[in-house]
């Protein structure tokens, strides 16, 4: 009961608030038919591989696709979302837009200065501007209609670039969170766990683990950059996007643009579209490419539409909430130290016993042969249980990440994984209690443990105790299930 209480009384608490429905989003007007009118895509195009050189000298491969038709054309640069950002993932829409009369450039995202833990959005914005400069210098590009297209994480990058340079003629934001990365991930996590029918304890485990994560970009606030964007903005959202709080995202976008005095924005919700503007990860949502092409080709007339927000009505149940920063005793440094101390405790006994043997001392002379062997076996089982628990938690979190992509058969697997973790935690607690009882009983019978046995007792019981406290903080003993 004491361990169960630890998870309740220690901060940080987390309880997402139901989203109050903004009257604007109760029923959206339908998207104007002119925006989704058919686009001729039969034109011939040219394809050219080039190199974009970043400010720090990093060379990024890029591909330009351009219509063969004479004259100057509108143009856009694709700015990738999170991940490696290889240009091949945008080939389909880049070719489609080129055949529709729009010059496109797709480049490979840098790997220097960008990794899982550290992301510099200002650096990425500079890369996008350099790619745009390469495009604007072409004779077949109309520089007055050359802009940036950014998806997901790229929609934090594009506003920085647009606010920094008037060379950006327009901005297209696809599935733009417009909340901090931490709030976006937390919201997506909550939605995913609901779809997986995960027990409430799973949410607490993951939220508390996220609070201890130290990544420089997770608390990034993109609204100041949006307030400095004065170019026309097209924002596209899907009503089946599991990754962003789309109602709050568009509400934050309109508020930031209004604060900066920018009324040239168009927000469209596409029915059944997911995070990548596709239907269940397959074909593009009906109207997506047409909306994009017609808006870009129609600038500047399309910059200020008669209806700014239109399309399928979105439904968002909960607010995107920040994960409170973990207290000092649950920070990444302390957690790492705890795991290291537990590991050291588990190996201390065998190391000490090996030292004793190398010195030529007889273990039998130090310990009662009847008491020590069963206790030693208990300690070995405890070490394996602790290792199994840690491995199970890591595997479980990995499983949830994989199910964010493909949730087929996810519900039974999630419940089974959570059951395994809870059983291992309870087994570890039972082993700790029975091991302490065995040691106390042996001492009462006259057993006097030797130096190496004392090290093993302190290491294993202490290491398991640390893991039990950590497991309690992360809710592995919490009730109910």
N, C-alpha and C positions, 0 to 999 in steps of 0.2 A: 504493500500500500504506500509506503514511504517513497519508493521509486516511482510509482505511478503519479504521486503528488508532485514530484519534481517537474514533470513535463507541463503541469498546469500552472504552477506558481511562478516559474521563471519566464522572463520575457524572451523574445518579443511575441506579443499576441498577434493573431492575424484572423480577421473576420471580414471577408469582402462584403461590401454594401450593395444591395440591389440598386440598379441604376434607375433614377427617376426619368421617365420618358419625356424628352423635350417635345413640345407641341409640333415643332417643325418636322419631326421624324415619325409622327403618328401615322400619317399617310402622305407619302411623297407623290407629287404629280408625275405622270408618265414621262419618260424621256422623249423629247421632240423627235418626230420621225425623220426630219431632215438630217439629224446627227448620225443616224444609222443607215442612211441611204446607201445603196450599193456603190462600190468603188471599183473602177476598172483597174485590174491588176495584170493586164496582158502585155505590158510594155517590156521591152528588152532592157537588161541591166548589165553593168560592168562590175567586176569584183577585183579589188586591189588590196593586197596585203602591205601594210605599212608599219612603221614603228613610231610609237609615241614616247618621247623622251621626257621624263619627269624632272622636276626642279633639282632633285638630288642625283640626277644622272641615271636613275633606274630606267631601263628600256622595257617597254611594254608592247607586245605584239598587238596589232589591230587589223581589222578588215573594214574596208569602205565599200559599200554597195551604192551604186548611183544609176539613175535612169539614163538611157542612151539618148532620149529626146533632148533637142537643143534648148538652150535657155538656162536661166538660173532657177534653182529649185529650193524649197524649204529643206531643212536638214536637222537631224537630231543625233545626239550621242547617247548611247545606252550606258547607264551607270548601274553596276551590279548590286545585288543584295549581299547578305552575309555569306561567308564561305569563300572558296577559292576563286570564284568569279571568272571562269573560263568563257571566252567569247562564243564558243560553240553553242552554249545554251540559248543564245538569242538569234540563232541563224534563221529560224522559221519566220519570226516577225520582222527581222531586219530585211530579209529578202522580199517579204510581202509588201512592206512599206516602200521599198525601193521600186518595186514594180508599180506601186501606186503613185510614184512621182516624188518620193521623199528620199534624199540622200541620207544614208545611215552609217554610223561608225560604231563598231563594237570593239572593245579592247580587253585584253587580259588584265585582271586586277593585279596590282603589285603584291609581292610576297614579302618584300623588305619593308619593315615598319608596320606590318599588319599580321596579327596572329590571333589565336583564340583568346588570349588574355588582354592584349593591348591593341587598341584601334584608335588611330588619329583621324578623325573625320575631316579636320582642316587639311591634312595631307592628301586625303582622298579627293577633297574638293579641288585642290590644286591640280591633281592628275586629270580630273574631268575638264577643267578649264584649258589645260594644254591640249587635250584631245579635241576640244571644241575649236581652239585656235587653228589646229591643223585642218579641220573641216572648213572653217570660214575662209581660209586662204585659197580654196579651190575656185576655179573660174565658173563652175557649174552650180555653186551654192549662193543663195541669196542671204547675205549676212544679217539682214533685218529679220529673217525668219529662221534663225539657227538657234536651237535650244538644247536643253538637257532632259532626258527621261530617266527617272530613278525608281527602283522598286524596293520596297521594304527598307533594309538598312540604307540603301542608296537614296531614299527619300529624306534621310538626315544629312546626306552629303550635298544633294542638289541645291537646297535652300542656301547653304553656306556659299556655294559657288555663285548662285544668282545674286545674293546680297553683296558679294565681293566685286562682281564685274557686270557692267552693262552690256558686255558682249553676249551674255545669255539673253536671248530674245524672248524665251518662254520656258516654262518648267512644267513637265508632266510628272506627277507623283502617283505611282501605282502602289496600292496597299500601304499607304504611308501611316505609320503608327501615330506620330506627332505627340506621343507621350514618351517618357524615358524608357530606354531598353529594359530596365528592371521591371517597370510596370507592365510593359508589353508582354514580357516573358511570363510574369506572374499570372496575368490574365489568361494567356494561352494555356498555361499549365492547369489553371482551374477548370477551364472549359474541357481540356483533354481528360482530366481525371473524372469529370462528370460523365463524359461519353464512355469512359472505361468502367463506370460503376465502381470506382475505387473507394475503399473505406476511408473515413475521415482522417484516420491516422496517417495515411499515405501523404495527404496534403501537408500535414504538420511536419512530417519528416522532410519533405522536399523544400518547404518554405524555410524551415530553420537552416537547412543546409545551404540554401541560396543566400540567406542573410550573412553567412560566413564567407561567401565568395568575394574575393578582392580583385575586381577587374575595373580598370580605370574608366571605362566607357558606360558602365551600367546605369549611372545616375545622370547621364547626359541630358540636358534640357535643350530641345531643338526649337522652342518657341521664339527666343530672341532672334535667331536667324530668320525665321519665317516673318517676323515683324519688319524686317528690312528688305523683304522681297517685294519689288514693285512691278515685276513683269507679269504678264498673264499666266495663270496657273490652271491646269487641268488636273483634277484629282479623281482617280477611278478606284472604286471599292467593290468587293464582292459580298453578297449577302451570306455566303457559305464559307467565309474566310475564318479558319480556326485559329489564326495566329495573331490577330490584332483586334483591339476593342474598336471596331469600325465606327460606331456612333460617336464615341468620345473623340476618336481621331479626327473625324470631319468637323466636329464641334470645336475642337482645339484649333484646327486649321482656319476656320472662318473667323474665330475670335482673334487669332494672331494677325491675320491679314487685315482685318478691320482696324486693329490697333495701329497698324502701320499705314492706314489709309488706302489700302489696295482693295478695290472692289471688282477687279478683273479676274474673277475666278469662276470655274465651272466644276461642280461636283456631281458625279454620276455613280449610282449604285446599279451594278449589273446582277441580274437575277441568277442565283445558283453558282456564281463565280467564286473560285477559291482564291488563295493568296497569290497565285500566279496568273490570275484571270482565266483559269481553265475550269472545265467541268470535271470534277473528280480527278484532276491531274491529267486529263486527256486533252481533247480539242479545246481551243479557245472558246470562251463564252460568246454566245451570239451577240454581235454588235460591238464587241471590244475593239477589234482592229478597225472597223468602219468608223467608230466614234473617234478613235485616235487620229486616223488619217484625215477625216473630214474637219476635225478641229484644227489640226496643224496646217492643212492646206488652206483653210478659210481665214487664217489670221491676216490682218488684225480684227476683221469683222466678228469673228467668233469669240473674241476675248471677253466680251461682256454679254452673255446670253440673256434672253428674256426671263428664263427660269434658272437660277443659279444652282439649286439642288433638286435633282430629279432622279427617277428610276424606280427600281423595285424597293419596297419599304424594308429597311433593315430592322432586325430585332436583336438587341443586346441586353442580357439579363442583369449582369453585375458590372459594377464599376471596376476600372483598372486600379488596383491598389498597390502602393509601394510596399516592399518588404522592409520592415525596420532593420536597421543595421544590427548585427549580432552584438550582444554585450561582450566585454573583454574576455570573459571566461568561455565564450563560444566562438571567438574569432578563429580565423584560419591558422594563426600561429599557435594558439593554445590547443586547438584540435590536433594539429600536426605533432605538437609536443606530447600530447596524450597518447597518440598512437605509437610514437617512438618509445615512450616510457613503457607502454604495455609490451611492445615487442622486445624491448631490452629485458623486461622482467621475465618473459617466457624463456629467453635463451640464457639468462644469468645462471640458473641452476645447472644445466648441462655443462656450461663453461667452467663453473666452479668445480664441478665433480671431475671434469677432465684435468683441471689443474692439480687437484688432489692426487689423482692417479699418476700424473707425470712426476709428481714429487715422491712417489713410491709409498704413499700412505694407503692403508687398507680401509676401504669404506666400511667394511664389517666392523672394524675397530671403533668407528665413529658412530655407528647407528645400530640400533636393535634390528637385526635381520628380519624379525617378525613384523615390525611396525612400519618400517620405511618403504619396502617395495610396493605395498598397495597404495600408499600415499603418493609415491612417485608415479604410479600408473594413473592415479586421479589427475595429477598435474599435467601429464601428457594429454589426457583427454580434454582438459580445460583449455590448453593451448590450441588444440585443433578446433575446438568449438569457437573460441575467439576469432581464430583465422577464418573459420567458415562463416561466421556472422559478418565480418567485414567484407568478405568476398561476395556474400549474398546481397548485401546492401548495394555494393557497386554494380553487381549484375542486375539488380532490380531497377536501379536508376537508368542503366543502359537500356533495359527492356522498355521502360516508359518512353525513352527518347526514340527508340525504333518504332514504337507503336504510334508516335506522332506522325509517322509517314504512312504506315500501313497498319490498320487496326483490326485486320481479319483475325478472329479467334483471340482477341486481346482480353476480353473480360475474364475468362477462366484463368488465363496465364497470370493476370495481375493479382487476382485473389489468391492463387496458389503461391505466387512469389511473396506476397505479404504474409501469408500463413507460415511459410518457411522462416522468414525473418523473425516473426513473433515467437515461434517455437524455439529457435536457436537462442533468442534472448532469454526466454524463460529457462531453458536448459542451462545456460551459462550461470544464471542466478542460482539454480538448484545445485549446480556443481560447486559454486563458491561456498554456499552454506554447508554442504556435506563435507567439503574439504576442510573447512575451519573446524567442524565438529570432530573430524578424524584426527587432526593435529592436536586439538585440546585433549581428546581421549587418550592419545598416545602419551602425551606429557604427563597426564594423571597416572598412567600405568608405569611411570618411571623412565620413559624414553627421554634421552638427552641428545637432541640433534646436534650433529657436528657442524663445523663452519660452512661447508658446502651445502648442507641440508638447510641451514638457516637462510642462506642466500636464495635457495630454490623456493622456500616457503614465502619469504618476503617478496620475491620477484613475481611468482605466479599469483599469489593471493592479492598482492598490490596491483599488478597489471590487470587482473580480471576486475578488481574493484573499480579501477579507472574506467574500464570499458563499460561496466554496469552504470556508472554515473552518466557517462556520455550517452548510452542507450536510453537512459531515463530522460535526459534532456531532449532527445530527439523523438520522444513519445512512444518508444517500443514497449513500454509497460503501461501505457495509458488505457483507461477504460472509458467508454466501451470500445469494442473492436475497431 
